[in-house]
Amino acid sequence: MKPLTAALVLSMSAILIACATPSPPLVTTLGADPAAAKHNAEGIEHYNMGHWDVAKGHFEAAIKADPKAAEAHYNLALALHQLGAHAEATTHFKEAAKLAPTNMAITDSSAYWRHVESPRSSGMYGGGYGGMWGY
């Protein structure tokens, strides 16, 4: 294989792997409401075990305890996505970004961009959830 072709194949492989890497749930920031932090942590444990419904319940409880917990909204969106509730997931992804616009773990995550309109998901790639960036 010629060096240029090999480099191109390796670059494309790295891009595809990065796009396919799932976005992990996020811990709450320091100073978060203790009840929200507890439910969020329990939700993360269940999410990581694939217990999407149980995780969803904990993330909802975290949001009830602290409606401004961006990480809980983001994590709820991840769980909703896993459950196939994409419209509701999109709502919580947007709320997470609204609450924490400088949190790059949220705004730069592949899960966020799969659901929210972006330069990457417009035009030739299709819009929002689905298109090239969907599952």
GROMACS elastic network, one bead per residue, 0.5 to 0.9 nm:
[ bonds ]
;  ai    aj funct       b0    kb
    1     4     6  0.83603   500
    1     5     6  0.65044   500
    1     6     6  0.61847   500
    2     5     6  0.53213   500
    2     6     6  0.61728   500
    2     7     6  0.86803   500
    3     6     6  0.50753   500
    3     7     6  0.61237   500
    3     8     6  0.86006   500
    4     7     6  0.51322   500
    4     8     6  0.61862   500
    4     9     6  0.86709   500
    5     8     6  0.50610   500
    5     9     6  0.61703   500
    5    10     6  0.86215   500
    6     9     6  0.51482   500
    6    10     6  0.61830   500
    6    11     6  0.85800   500
    7    10     6  0.51474   500
    7    11     6  0.60818   500
    7    12     6  0.86134   500
    8    11     6  0.51085   500
    8    12     6  0.61496   500
    8    13     6  0.85196   500
    9    12     6  0.52571   500
    9    13     6  0.61150   500
    9    14     6  0.86755   500
   10    13     6  0.50802   500
   10    14     6  0.62206   500
   10    15     6  0.87188   500
   11    14     6  0.51890   500
   11    15     6  0.63270   500
   11    16     6  0.87521   500
   12    15     6  0.50873   500
   12    16     6  0.61956   500
   12    17     6  0.86267   500
   13    16     6  0.51634   500
   13    17     6  0.61641   500
   13    18     6  0.85923   500
   14    17     6  0.51674   500
   14    18     6  0.61359   500
   14    19     6  0.86393   500
   15    18     6  0.51431   500
   15    19     6  0.62059   500
   15    20     6  0.86482   500
   16    19     6  0.51538   500
   16    20     6  0.61805   500
   16    21     6  0.86704   500
   17    20     6  0.51170   500
   17    21     6  0.61216   500
   18    21     6  0.52795   500
   18    22     6  0.86824   500
   18   110     6  0.85916   500
   19    22     6  0.80630   500
   19   110     6  0.65765   500
   19   133     6  0.74724   500
   20   110     6  0.81543   500
   20   133     6  0.87027   500
   20   135     6  0.84536   500
   21   110     6  0.78152   500
   22   109     6  0.87084   500
   22   110     6  0.72398   500
   22   111     6  0.70577   500
   23    78     6  0.80770   500
   23   105     6  0.87028   500
   23   109     6  0.61160   500
   23   110     6  0.63091   500
   23   111     6  0.58111   500
   23   112     6  0.85562   500
   24    44     6  0.88914   500
   24    48     6  0.85547   500
   24    75     6  0.83242   500
   24    78     6  0.83179   500
   24   109     6  0.89128   500
   25    43     6  0.89163   500
   25    44     6  0.62264   500
   25    47     6  0.78479   500
   25    48     6  0.84133   500
   25    71     6  0.77829   500
   25    72     6  0.86134   500
   25    74     6  0.74052   500
   25    75     6  0.52006   500
   25    76     6  0.87736   500
   25    78     6  0.72163   500
   25    79     6  0.89741   500
   26    29     6  0.89441   500
   26    40     6  0.84494   500
   26    41     6  0.87717   500
   26    44     6  0.76877   500
   26    71     6  0.56055   500
   26    72     6  0.76590   500
   26    74     6  0.75932   500
   26    75     6  0.65675   500
   26   105     6  0.79732   500
   26   106     6  0.85320   500
   27    37     6  0.75848   500
   27    40     6  0.69092   500
   27    41     6  0.66106   500
   27    44     6  0.78750   500
   27    71     6  0.64744   500
   27    72     6  0.80447   500
   27    75     6  0.88857   500
   28    31     6  0.84838   500
   28    32     6  0.63795   500
   28    33     6  0.89744   500
   28    36     6  0.80653   500
   28    37     6  0.58148   500
   28    40     6  0.70855   500
   28    41     6  0.80656   500
   28    69     6  0.70528   500
   28    70     6  0.78846   500
   28    71     6  0.56082   500
   28    72     6  0.71674   500
   29    32     6  0.58514   500
   29    37     6  0.83365   500
   29    69     6  0.83035   500
   29    70     6  0.89854   500
   29    71     6  0.78643   500
   30    33     6  0.89608   500
   31    34     6  0.80723   500
   32    35     6  0.85018   500
   32    36     6  0.69147   500
   32    37     6  0.62648   500
   32    66     6  0.77666   500
   32    69     6  0.72152   500
   33    36     6  0.52014   500
   33    37     6  0.61378   500
   33    38     6  0.86696   500
   33    62     6  0.86396   500
   33    65     6  0.70467   500
   33    66     6  0.62256   500
   33    69     6  0.84075   500
   34    37     6  0.50281   500
   34    38     6  0.61047   500
   34    39     6  0.86664   500
   34    65     6  0.85956   500
   35    38     6  0.50953   500
   35    39     6  0.62258   500
   35    40     6  0.84366   500
   35    61     6  0.84235   500
   35    62     6  0.67244   500
   35    65     6  0.61820   500
   35    66     6  0.81332   500
   36    39     6  0.52792   500
   36    40     6  0.59409   500
   36    41     6  0.85070   500
   36    58     6  0.88251   500
   36    59     6  0.81892   500
   36    61     6  0.70109   500
   36    63     6  0.66363   500
   36    64     6  0.77407   500
   36    65     6  0.52203   500
   36    66     6  0.58223   500
   36    67     6  0.89220   500
   36    69     6  0.76135   500
   36    72     6  0.79334   500
   37    40     6  0.50486   500
   37    41     6  0.60590   500
   37    42     6  0.85986   500
   37    62     6  0.67843   500
   37    65     6  0.89969   500
   37    66     6  0.89394   500
   37    69     6  0.88118   500
   37    72     6  0.85732   500
   38    41     6  0.52100   500
   38    42     6  0.62456   500
   38    43     6  0.85277   500
   38    58     6  0.87503   500
   38    62     6  0.76073   500
   39    42     6  0.50636   500
   39    43     6  0.59510   500
   39    44     6  0.85484   500
   39    55     6  0.89109   500
   39    57     6  0.87015   500
   39    59     6  0.63059   500
   39    60     6  0.84127   500
   39    61     6  0.62971   500
   39    62     6  0.51436   500
   39    63     6  0.88958   500
   39    65     6  0.88738   500
   39    72     6  0.88269   500
   40    44     6  0.61892   500
   40    45     6  0.87489   500
   40    55     6  0.84016   500
   40    58     6  0.61577   500
   40    59     6  0.54421   500
   40    60     6  0.86954   500
   40    61     6  0.80761   500
   40    62     6  0.56473   500
   40    63     6  0.86403   500
   40    71     6  0.81426   500
   40    72     6  0.60653   500
   40    75     6  0.80330   500
   41    44     6  0.50881   500
   41    45     6  0.64186   500
   41    46     6  0.88711   500
   41    58     6  0.83906   500
   41    59     6  0.87501   500
   42    45     6  0.51188   500
   42    46     6  0.64281   500
   42    47     6  0.85558   500
   42    55     6  0.73107   500
   42    58     6  0.65334   500
   42    59     6  0.84251   500
   43    46     6  0.52005   500
   43    47     6  0.59328   500
   43    48     6  0.85224   500
   43    51     6  0.88950   500
   43    52     6  0.87156   500
   43    54     6  0.70543   500
   43    56     6  0.68604   500
   43    57     6  0.75058   500
   43    59     6  0.57436   500
   43    62     6  0.87891   500
   43    72     6  0.88997   500
   43    75     6  0.81460   500
   43    76     6  0.87218   500
   44    48     6  0.60423   500
   44    49     6  0.85881   500
   44    55     6  0.65911   500
   44    58     6  0.85291   500
   44    59     6  0.83978   500
   44    75     6  0.77552   500
   45    48     6  0.53024   500
   45    49     6  0.64923   500
   45    50     6  0.89246   500
   45    51     6  0.87139   500
   45    55     6  0.76435   500
   46    49     6  0.50157   500
   46    50     6  0.62977   500
   46    51     6  0.50553   500
   46    52     6  0.69495   500
   46    53     6  0.86587   500
   46    54     6  0.63915   500
   46    55     6  0.51015   500
   46    56     6  0.88786   500
   46    58     6  0.87933   500
   47    50     6  0.50757   500
   47    51     6  0.54469   500
   47    52     6  0.55628   500
   47    53     6  0.85518   500
   47    54     6  0.77886   500
   47    55     6  0.52099   500
   47    56     6  0.81521   500
   47    75     6  0.87295   500
   47    78     6  0.87612   500
   47    79     6  0.70014   500
   48    51     6  0.75017   500
   48    52     6  0.87165   500
   48    55     6  0.88212   500
   49    52     6  0.82927   500
   50    53     6  0.87835   500
   50    55     6  0.84466   500
   50    82     6  0.88828   500
   51    54     6  0.55230   500
   51    55     6  0.60862   500
   51    56     6  0.85713   500
   51    79     6  0.88453   500
   52    55     6  0.50750   500
   52    56     6  0.59820   500
   52    57     6  0.87046   500
   52    78     6  0.88829   500
   52    79     6  0.53831   500
   52    80     6  0.76502   500
   52    82     6  0.66602   500
   52    83     6  0.66376   500
   53    56     6  0.50045   500
   53    57     6  0.63945   500
   53    58     6  0.88910   500
   53    79     6  0.74272   500
   53    80     6  0.84177   500
   53    83     6  0.75620   500
   54    57     6  0.51905   500
   54    58     6  0.65171   500
   54    59     6  0.88004   500
   55    58     6  0.51836   500
   55    59     6  0.61945   500
   55    60     6  0.85700   500
   55    75     6  0.85936   500
   55    76     6  0.77562   500
   55    79     6  0.67097   500
   56    59     6  0.51646   500
   56    60     6  0.60975   500
   56    61     6  0.85931   500
   56    75     6  0.81403   500
   56    76     6  0.56747   500
   56    77     6  0.85860   500
   56    78     6  0.88013   500
   56    79     6  0.56855   500
   56    80     6  0.69992   500
   57    60     6  0.51222   500
   57    61     6  0.62151   500
   57    62     6  0.86637   500
   57    76     6  0.85245   500
   58    62     6  0.61619   500
   58    63     6  0.86677   500
   58    72     6  0.89097   500
   58    76     6  0.85504   500
   59    63     6  0.62653   500
   59    64     6  0.86086   500
   59    72     6  0.54505   500
   59    73     6  0.72445   500
   59    74     6  0.89954   500
   59    75     6  0.66401   500
   59    76     6  0.53465   500
   59    79     6  0.86238   500
   60    63     6  0.50818   500
   60    64     6  0.61807   500
   60    65     6  0.86825   500
   60    72     6  0.75983   500
   60    73     6  0.80653   500
   60    76     6  0.68403   500
   61    65     6  0.62202   500
   61    66     6  0.85679   500
   62    65     6  0.51205   500
   62    66     6  0.61036   500
   62    67     6  0.77049   500
   62    69     6  0.76072   500
   62    72     6  0.62072   500
   62    73     6  0.86728   500
   63    68     6  0.72033   500
   63    69     6  0.63344   500
   63    70     6  0.85961   500
   63    72     6  0.60714   500
   63    73     6  0.68328   500
   63    76     6  0.88795   500
   64    67     6  0.57271   500
   65    69     6  0.87692   500
   66    69     6  0.55655   500
   66    72     6  0.87239   500
   67    70     6  0.80471   500
   67    72     6  0.85585   500
   67    73     6  0.83381   500
   68    71     6  0.88464   500
   68    72     6  0.85754   500
   68    73     6  0.83998   500
   68    95     6  0.89507   500
   68    96     6  0.84173   500
   68    99     6  0.64745   500
   69    72     6  0.54385   500
   69    73     6  0.66404   500
   69    74     6  0.88586   500
   69    96     6  0.77791   500
   69    99     6  0.76089   500
   69   100     6  0.87880   500
   70    73     6  0.51663   500
   70    74     6  0.61922   500
   70    75     6  0.86159   500
   70    92     6  0.88886   500
   70    93     6  0.89001   500
   70    95     6  0.72104   500
   70    97     6  0.71963   500
   70    98     6  0.81343   500
   70    99     6  0.55285   500
   70   100     6  0.60372   500
   70   106     6  0.85919   500
   71    75     6  0.60152   500
   71    76     6  0.84363   500
   71    96     6  0.65921   500
   71   100     6  0.85179   500
   71   106     6  0.78867   500
   72    75     6  0.50163   500
   72    76     6  0.59573   500
   72    77     6  0.84484   500
   72    92     6  0.89551   500
   72    96     6  0.78762   500
   73    76     6  0.50720   500
   73    77     6  0.61609   500
   73    78     6  0.87328   500
   73    89     6  0.89195   500
   73    91     6  0.89591   500
   73    92     6  0.51810   500
   73    93     6  0.66416   500
   73    94     6  0.87202   500
   73    95     6  0.66862   500
   73    96     6  0.52748   500
   74    77     6  0.50613   500
   74    78     6  0.64056   500
   74    79     6  0.88671   500
   74    89     6  0.84505   500
   74    92     6  0.61458   500
   74    93     6  0.53587   500
   74    94     6  0.84601   500
   74    95     6  0.79323   500
   74    96     6  0.53558   500
   74    97     6  0.81426   500
   74   106     6  0.69772   500
   74   112     6  0.82898   500
   75    79     6  0.63219   500
   75    80     6  0.85671   500
   75    92     6  0.85349   500
   75    93     6  0.85419   500
   75    96     6  0.89930   500
   76    79     6  0.51020   500
   76    80     6  0.60463   500
   76    81     6  0.84683   500
   76    89     6  0.72140   500
   76    92     6  0.68766   500
   76    93     6  0.84031   500
   77    80     6  0.50155   500
   77    81     6  0.60303   500
   77    82     6  0.86269   500
   77    85     6  0.87370   500
   77    86     6  0.82248   500
   77    88     6  0.72773   500
   77    90     6  0.67642   500
   77    91     6  0.77309   500
   77    92     6  0.52185   500
   77    93     6  0.56956   500
   77    96     6  0.88445   500
   77   111     6  0.88055   500
   77   112     6  0.86425   500
   78    81     6  0.50957   500
   78    82     6  0.63717   500
   78    83     6  0.87689   500
   78    89     6  0.68325   500
   78    92     6  0.88994   500
   78    93     6  0.82897   500
   78   111     6  0.73059   500
   78   112     6  0.87483   500
   79    82     6  0.50735   500
   79    83     6  0.63102   500
   79    84     6  0.87628   500
   79    85     6  0.87321   500
   79    89     6  0.78751   500
   80    84     6  0.62363   500
   80    85     6  0.50903   500
   80    86     6  0.66062   500
   80    87     6  0.88255   500
   80    88     6  0.68792   500
   80    89     6  0.52206   500
   80    90     6  0.89556   500
   81    84     6  0.50676   500
   81    85     6  0.55354   500
   81    86     6  0.52851   500
   81    87     6  0.86390   500
   81    88     6  0.82452   500
   81    89     6  0.56484   500
   81    90     6  0.84447   500
   81   111     6  0.87148   500
   82    85     6  0.75942   500
   82    86     6  0.85401   500
   83    86     6  0.81713   500
   84    87     6  0.87993   500
   84    89     6  0.86462   500
   85    88     6  0.56236   500
   85    89     6  0.61145   500
   85    90     6  0.87674   500
   86    90     6  0.60571   500
   86    91     6  0.86749   500
   86   115     6  0.74843   500
   86   129     6  0.77983   500
   87    90     6  0.51568   500
   87    91     6  0.65336   500
   87   115     6  0.82805   500
   87   129     6  0.89981   500
   88    91     6  0.51244   500
   88    92     6  0.65719   500
   88    93     6  0.87727   500
   89    92     6  0.52510   500
   89    93     6  0.61452   500
   89    94     6  0.86295   500
   89   115     6  0.76083   500
   90    93     6  0.50390   500
   90    94     6  0.61574   500
   90    95     6  0.85724   500
   90   112     6  0.78413   500
   90   114     6  0.88957   500
   90   115     6  0.53367   500
   90   116     6  0.64532   500
   90   129     6  0.84060   500
   91    94     6  0.52957   500
   91    95     6  0.62666   500
   91    96     6  0.87446   500
   91   115     6  0.89526   500
   91   116     6  0.89821   500
   92    96     6  0.60368   500
   92    97     6  0.85680   500
   93    96     6  0.51506   500
   93    97     6  0.63379   500
   93    98     6  0.86340   500
   93   106     6  0.80057   500
   93   107     6  0.87558   500
   93   111     6  0.85272   500
   93   112     6  0.59257   500
   93   113     6  0.89968   500
   93   115     6  0.75562   500
   93   116     6  0.75832   500
   94    97     6  0.51790   500
   94    98     6  0.60977   500
   94    99     6  0.86459   500
   94   112     6  0.80537   500
   94   115     6  0.88189   500
   94   116     6  0.72152   500
   95    99     6  0.61177   500
   95   100     6  0.85351   500
   96    99     6  0.52091   500
   96   100     6  0.60972   500
   96   101     6  0.78937   500
   96   106     6  0.71753   500
   96   107     6  0.85199   500
   97   100     6  0.50930   500
   97   102     6  0.80130   500
   97   103     6  0.76051   500
   97   106     6  0.64425   500
   97   107     6  0.60313   500
   97   112     6  0.87156   500
   98   101     6  0.55650   500
  100   103     6  0.53776   500
  100   104     6  0.86557   500
  100   106     6  0.78702   500
  100   107     6  0.84262   500
  101   104     6  0.76949   500
  101   106     6  0.81124   500
  101   107     6  0.68668   500
  102   105     6  0.87973   500
  102   106     6  0.84378   500
  102   107     6  0.75016   500
  103   106     6  0.55897   500
  103   107     6  0.63106   500
  103   108     6  0.83021   500
  104   108     6  0.51177   500
  104   109     6  0.73797   500
  105   108     6  0.58317   500
  105   109     6  0.58449   500
  106   109     6  0.54181   500
  106   110     6  0.88459   500
  106   111     6  0.85604   500
  106   112     6  0.67288   500
  107   110     6  0.86221   500
  107   112     6  0.64834   500
  107   113     6  0.77676   500
  108   111     6  0.86230   500
  108   112     6  0.71570   500
  108   113     6  0.73754   500
  109   112     6  0.53272   500
  109   113     6  0.65492   500
  109   114     6  0.87689   500
  110   113     6  0.51896   500
  110   114     6  0.61214   500
  110   115     6  0.89115   500
  110   133     6  0.80678   500
  111   114     6  0.51554   500
  111   115     6  0.67777   500
  111   116     6  0.88688   500
  111   133     6  0.89852   500
  111   134     6  0.89521   500
  112   115     6  0.55441   500
  112   116     6  0.60964   500
  113   116     6  0.50943   500
  113   117     6  0.69049   500
  113   118     6  0.66171   500
  113   120     6  0.78917   500
  113   121     6  0.74693   500
  113   128     6  0.72470   500
  113   129     6  0.78047   500
  113   133     6  0.76996   500
  114   117     6  0.80043   500
  114   118     6  0.88371   500
  114   121     6  0.76011   500
  114   127     6  0.88453   500
  114   128     6  0.59731   500
  114   130     6  0.67160   500
  114   131     6  0.85309   500
  114   132     6  0.88644   500
  114   133     6  0.54800   500
  114   134     6  0.56639   500
  114   135     6  0.85337   500
  115   127     6  0.87631   500
  115   128     6  0.50286   500
  115   130     6  0.77648   500
  115   133     6  0.88793   500
  115   134     6  0.81841   500
  116   121     6  0.81923   500
  116   127     6  0.82531   500
  116   128     6  0.50045   500
  116   129     6  0.67576   500
  117   120     6  0.81234   500
  117   121     6  0.61133   500
  117   122     6  0.69442   500
  117   127     6  0.60221   500
  117   129     6  0.78926   500
  118   121     6  0.51364   500
  118   122     6  0.61782   500
  118   127     6  0.76272   500
  118   128     6  0.70865   500
  119   122     6  0.53853   500
  119   123     6  0.78763   500
  119   127     6  0.89244   500
  120   123     6  0.81046   500
  120   124     6  0.88729   500
  120   125     6  0.69134   500
  120   126     6  0.86483   500
  120   127     6  0.84670   500
  120   133     6  0.82641   500
  121   124     6  0.78794   500
  121   125     6  0.52555   500
  121   126     6  0.54276   500
  121   128     6  0.57239   500
  121   129     6  0.81018   500
  121   130     6  0.85173   500
  121   131     6  0.70706   500
  121   132     6  0.74002   500
  121   133     6  0.68846   500
  122   125     6  0.56721   500
  122   126     6  0.51791   500
  122   128     6  0.73728   500
  122   131     6  0.88279   500
  123   126     6  0.58514   500
  123   127     6  0.72331   500
  124   127     6  0.87654   500
  124   131     6  0.88594   500
  124   132     6  0.88005   500
  125   130     6  0.89822   500
  125   131     6  0.56087   500
  125   132     6  0.52775   500
  125   133     6  0.75739   500
  126   129     6  0.84380   500
  126   130     6  0.71215   500
  126   132     6  0.66505   500
  126   133     6  0.83625   500
  127   130     6  0.70603   500
  127   131     6  0.63195   500
  127   132     6  0.88620   500
  127   133     6  0.89995   500
  128   131     6  0.73570   500
  128   133     6  0.82758   500
  128   134     6  0.83593   500
  129   132     6  0.89854   500
  129   133     6  0.72033   500
  129   134     6  0.56646   500
  129   135     6  0.87117   500
  130   133     6  0.59343   500
  130   135     6  0.67246   500
  131   134     6  0.55130   500
  131   135     6  0.85182   500
  132   135     6  0.81966   500
